[in-house]
Amino acid sequence: MRTITALVLLLCLADSARSADITQCTQKVLAGEKAILQADLVCGDAGFCQEGLDVGDQPCTGSGPPCPPGNACVRFGVRVGNGGRLDLNGHSISGPSAGAAVDCAGRCTIAGPGALADAEFGIHMNRGGRIIVKDLALHGNIAGIEGDDPGKLRLSNLTVSANGYGMLVADVSAKTIDVSGNTHIGLQSSILRAKGVTANGNGEEGIVSFGPRCSLRDVSANGNGAAGLVAFGRGTIVDSMLLGNNGAGAGFDILTMQLPRLRNSTCGHSAMLVIPPGGGFDAGATWGVCASD
């Protein structure tokens, strides 16, 4: 009896360790499933019709039959169900141009090495949940990572460059990521905890935080077309450098609504963040915390 029980247990463990293979566009990783990308994918704008909060099995394309009234066509390279994991296994997903290379439906993990490129969104998050993204490059997308739900995003070892926007998300803990060289903003979030982040040479702001607090440690935000940091609350900046930025079109590196706290950090110019009636970010009185204030 003990031998039979042990054999059943081993078979169950072996079954749970199996992974699905991803070999073509529009494949779905089931809820709780682990999948491994086995080839580079170049994806067009095919997808599936939305059914309630999920995606059904009715295919849709830009030129094909429309989805039922009120149901959107959800386009993606690979969709990861709640609790699922996708390993890119050294491969890449390019496209779709009107959807996400990887669409995360709830809690999920997306792991490299690999690349997500030339899509509307490299990664799109929906339905919240804890999302882990690591060891990836994201480039050539309209937005590298985008989320319309307040999922908790945990990032490590990423290069997010040459996108329209680097990241447009809600709640981020980031470690060792590079969000440099994007056309617009490097990293935008409401809740932000960042360590070892580089946000240099973006066309607009390097880092934008809309929440009451943001924490930056070992951060480089230099040479951006607008401010290195814009924070709607208090910014805590430790062991960091913010220089050569052009906040408010007047050379400000830091714009915050509350007095920022700096420790062992270097910046050129800081000021109070002012939101003008027409929108955008403007500068008020200097904070006196940077070298040239």
Residue pairs with C-beta under 8 A, 6 or more apart in sequence:
19 33
19 34
19 35
19 36
19 87
20 29
20 30
20 33
20 34
20 35
20 36
21 35
21 36
21 38
22 29
22 35
22 36
22 37
22 38
22 41
22 78
22 86
23 38
23 39
24 41
25 41
25 42
25 43
25 44
25 46
25 77
25 78
25 93
25 95
25 96
26 43
26 46
26 47
26 48
26 59
26 76
26 77
26 78
26 79
27 35
27 78
27 79
28 55
28 78
28 79
28 80
28 81
29 35
29 78
29 79
29 80
29 81
29 84
29 85
29 86
29 108
30 81
30 84
31 81
31 82
31 83
31 84
31 106
32 81
32 82
32 83
32 84
33 81
33 84
33 85
34 84
34 85
34 87
35 78
35 80
35 84
35 85
35 86
35 87
36 86
36 87
36 89
37 78
37 86
37 87
37 88
37 89
37 91
37 93
37 114
38 89
38 91
39 91
40 91
40 92
40 93
40 94
41 77
41 78
41 91
41 92
41 93
41 94
42 94
42 95
43 76
43 77
43 93
43 94
43 95
43 96
43 101
43 119
44 61
44 95
44 96
45 61
45 62
45 75
45 95
45 96
45 97
45 98
45 99
46 59
46 60
46 61
46 75
46 96
47 55
47 59
47 60
47 61
47 73
47 74
47 75
47 76
47 96
47 99
48 55
48 56
48 57
48 58
48 59
48 60
48 73
48 74
49 55
49 56
49 58
49 59
49 60
49 67
49 68
49 71
49 72
49 73
49 74
50 56
50 67
50 71
50 72
50 73
50 74
51 71
53 127
54 105
55 74
55 79
55 105
58 67
60 66
60 67
60 73
60 75
61 73
62 98
66 73
67 73
74 99
74 103
75 96
75 98
75 99
75 100
76 96
76 99
76 100
76 101
76 102
76 103
76 124
77 93
77 94
77 95
77 96
77 99
77 100
77 101
77 102
77 116
77 119
78 86
78 93
78 101
78 102
78 103
79 102
79 103
79 105
80 86
80 102
80 103
80 104
80 105
80 108
80 110
81 105
81 106
81 108
82 105
82 106
82 107
82 108
82 127
82 129
83 106
83 107
83 108
84 108
84 109
85 108
85 109
85 110
85 111
86 102
86 108
86 109
86 110
86 111
87 111
87 112
88 110
88 111
88 112
88 113
88 114
88 115
88 116
88 136
89 113
89 114
90 112
90 113
90 114
91 114
92 114
92 115
92 116
92 117
93 101
93 102
93 114
93 115
93 116
93 117
93 119
94 101
94 117
94 118
94 119
94 140
95 101
95 118
95 119
96 119
96 120
97 118
97 119
97 120
98 120
99 119
99 120
99 121
99 124
100 119
100 120
100 121
100 122
100 123
100 124
100 146
101 116
101 117
101 119
101 121
101 122
101 123
101 141
102 110
102 116
102 122
102 123
102 124
103 123
103 124
103 126
104 110
104 123
104 124
104 125
104 126
104 129
104 131
104 151
105 126
105 127
106 126
106 127
106 128
106 129
107 129
107 130
107 131
107 151
108 129
108 131
108 132
109 131
109 132
109 133
109 134
110 123
110 131
110 132
110 133
110 134
110 136
111 132
111 133
111 134
111 135
111 136
112 134
112 135
112 136
112 137
112 157
113 135
113 136
114 135
114 136
114 137
115 136
115 137
115 138
115 139
116 122
116 123
116 136
116 137
116 138
116 141
116 144
117 137
117 138
117 139
117 140
117 141
118 140
118 141
119 141
119 142
120 141
120 142
120 143
121 141
121 142
121 143
121 144
121 145
121 146
122 138
122 141
122 143
122 144
122 145
122 160
122 163
123 133
123 138
123 144
123 145
123 146
124 146
124 147
124 148
125 131
125 145
125 146
125 147
125 148
125 149
125 151
125 153
125 169
126 147
126 148
126 149
127 149
127 151
128 149
128 150
128 151
129 151
129 152
130 151
130 152
130 154
131 147
131 151
131 152
131 153
131 154
132 154
133 145
133 153
133 154
133 155
133 156
133 158
134 155
134 156
134 157
134 158
135 156
135 157
135 158
136 157
136 158
136 159
137 158
137 159
137 160
137 161
138 144
138 145
138 158
138 159
138 160
138 161
138 163
139 159
139 160
139 161
139 162
139 163
140 162
140 163
141 163
141 164
142 163
142 164
142 165
143 163
143 164
143 165
143 166
143 167
143 168
144 160
144 163
144 165
144 166
144 167
144 179
144 182
145 153
145 160
145 166
145 167
145 168
145 169
146 165
146 167
146 168
146 169
147 153
147 168
147 169
147 170
149 170
150 170
150 171
150 190
151 169
151 170
151 171
152 171
152 173
153 169
153 170
153 171
153 172
153 173
153 189
154 172
154 173
155 172
155 173
155 174
155 175
155 177
156 174
156 175
156 176
156 177
157 175
157 176
157 177
158 174
158 176
158 177
158 178
159 177
159 178
160 166
160 167
160 177
160 178
160 179
160 182
160 186
160 187
161 178
161 179
161 180
161 181
161 182
162 181
162 182
163 182
163 183
164 182
164 183
164 184
165 182
165 183
165 184
165 185
165 188
166 179
166 182
166 185
166 186
166 187
166 188
166 199
166 202
167 179
167 186
167 187
167 188
167 189
168 185
168 188
169 188
169 189
170 189
170 190
170 191
171 189
171 190
171 191
172 187
172 189
172 191
172 192
172 193
172 194
173 193
173 194
174 187
174 192
174 193
174 194
174 195
174 197
175 194
175 195
175 196
175 197
176 195
176 196
176 197
177 194
177 196
177 197
177 198
178 197
178 198
178 199
179 186
179 187
179 197
179 198
179 199
179 202
179 206
179 207
180 186
180 198
180 199
180 200
180 201
180 202
181 200
181 201
181 202
182 202
182 203
183 202
183 203
184 202
184 203
184 204
185 202
185 204
185 205
185 206
185 208
186 199
186 202
186 205
186 206
186 207
186 221
186 224
187 194
187 197
187 199
187 206
187 207
187 208
188 205
188 207
188 208
188 209
188 210
189 208
189 209
189 210
189 211
190 209
190 210
190 211
191 209
191 211
191 214
192 207
192 209
192 211
192 214
192 215
192 216
193 214
193 215
194 207
194 214
194 215
194 216
194 217
194 219
195 216
195 217
195 218
195 219
196 217
196 218
196 219
197 207
197 216
197 218
197 219
197 220
198 219
198 220
198 221
199 206
199 207
199 219
199 220
199 221
199 224
199 228
200 206
200 220
200 221
200 222
200 223
200 224
201 222
201 223
201 224
202 224
202 225
203 224
203 225
204 224
204 225
204 226
205 224
205 226
205 227
205 228
205 229
205 230
205 247
205 281
206 221
206 222
206 224
206 227
206 228
206 229
206 242
206 245
207 214
207 216
207 219
207 221
207 228
207 229
207 230
208 229
208 230
208 231
209 229
209 230
209 231
209 232
209 233
209 235
210 232
211 232
211 233
212 232
212 233
212 234
213 233
213 234
213 235
213 236
214 229
214 231
214 233
214 234
214 235
214 236
215 235
215 236
216 229
216 235
216 236
216 237
216 238
216 240
217 238
217 239
217 240
218 238
218 239
218 240
219 237
219 240
219 241
219 242
220 240
220 241
220 242
221 228
221 229
221 240
221 241
221 242
221 245
221 253
222 228
222 241
222 242
222 243
222 244
222 245
223 243
223 244
223 245
224 245
224 246
225 245
225 246
226 245
226 246
226 247
226 248
226 249
226 281
227 245
227 246
227 247
227 248
227 252
227 253
227 254
227 255
227 281
228 242
228 243
228 245
228 247
228 253
228 254
228 267
229 235
229 237
229 242
229 253
229 254
229 255
229 256
229 260
230 247
230 255
230 256
230 273
230 281
231 254
231 255
231 256
231 257
231 258
231 260
231 273
232 256
232 257
232 273
233 256
233 257
233 258
234 256
234 257
234 258
234 259
234 260
234 261
235 254
235 256
235 258
235 260
235 261
236 260
236 261
237 254
237 260
237 261
237 262
237 263
237 265
237 267
238 262
238 263
238 264
238 265
239 263
239 264
239 265
240 265
240 266
241 265
241 266
241 267
242 253
242 254
242 265
242 266
242 267
242 268
243 253
243 266
243 267
243 268
244 253
244 268
245 251
245 252
245 253
245 268
246 252
247 253
247 254
247 255
247 269
247 271
247 281
247 283
248 255
248 271
248 281
248 282
248 283
250 269
250 283
251 268
251 269
252 269
252 270
252 271
252 283
253 267
253 268
253 269
253 270
253 290
254 260
254 267
254 269
254 270
254 271
254 287
254 289
254 290
255 270
255 271
255 272
255 273
255 281
255 283
256 270
256 272
256 273
256 287
257 272
257 273
259 287
259 289
260 270
260 287
260 289
262 289
262 290
266 291
267 289
267 290
267 291
268 290
268 291
268 292
269 286
269 290
269 292
269 293
270 286
270 287
270 288
270 289
270 290
270 293
271 283
271 284
271 285
271 286
271 287
271 293
272 283
272 284
272 285
272 286
272 287
273 281
273 282
273 283
273 284
274 281
274 282
274 283
274 284
275 281
275 282
276 282
286 293
287 293
